């Protein structure tokens, strides 16, 4: 796994602003407002990220940051 700080920088660069990728609310807001991505409803944000079918690089990075596969 890459350095978390480096992954965080890449995530914030994609989003064009700083935010906490561990915050479910912030992740959902960024994905909706900046990328027009609506995550499927699941039990947890991690489950939603895993089941999301999207080619947005930021989703891959957020999953990597959170350690979700």
C-alpha positions in Angstrom: 0.0 0.0 0.0 1.3 3.4 -0.9 1.9 6.0 1.8 -1.4 7.3 3.2 -0.3 10.9 3.1 0.6 10.6 -0.6 -2.8 9.0 -1.3 -4.5 11.8 0.7 -2.8 14.4 -1.4 -3.9 12.7 -4.6 -7.5 12.5 -3.4 -7.5 16.2 -2.5 -6.0 17.1 -5.9 -8.7 15.2 -7.7 -11.4 16.8 -5.6 -9.9 20.3 -5.9 -10.2 20.8 -2.1 -9.1 19.3 1.1 -11.5 16.9 2.9 -11.3 13.8 5.2 -11.6 10.6 3.2 -12.6 8.8 6.4 -15.7 11.0 6.9 -18.6 9.3 5.2 -20.5 12.6 5.0 -17.6 14.4 3.3 -16.9 11.6 0.9 -20.6 11.4 -0.2 -20.8 15.2 -0.6 -17.6 15.4 -2.7 -18.7 12.5 -4.9 -22.1 14.0 -5.5 -21.2 17.6 -5.9 -17.9 17.4 -7.8 -18.2 14.2 -9.7 -22.0 13.6 -10.0 -21.5 10.1 -8.5 -24.3 8.7 -6.4 -23.2 5.7 -4.4 -25.6 2.7 -4.0 -27.2 2.4 -0.6 -25.5 -0.2 1.6 -24.9 -0.9 5.3 -21.7 1.2 5.4 -19.9 3.7 3.2 -17.2 1.1 2.6 -19.7 -1.3 1.3 -21.1 1.4 -1.0 -17.7 2.3 -2.3 -16.9 -1.4 -3.1 -20.2 -1.9 -4.9 -20.0 1.4 -6.8 -19.4 0.9 -10.5 -17.5 3.9 -11.7 -14.4 4.8 -13.6 -13.6 7.8 -11.4 -10.0 7.5 -10.1 -11.0 9.2 -6.8 -13.2 6.3 -5.8 -10.3 3.9 -6.3 -8.1 6.2 -4.2 -10.6 6.6 -1.4 -11.0 2.8 -1.2 -7.3 2.4 -1.1 -7.0 5.1 1.6 -9.6 3.4 3.7 -8.1 0.0 3.2 -11.2 -1.3 1.5 -11.2 -3.9 -1.3 
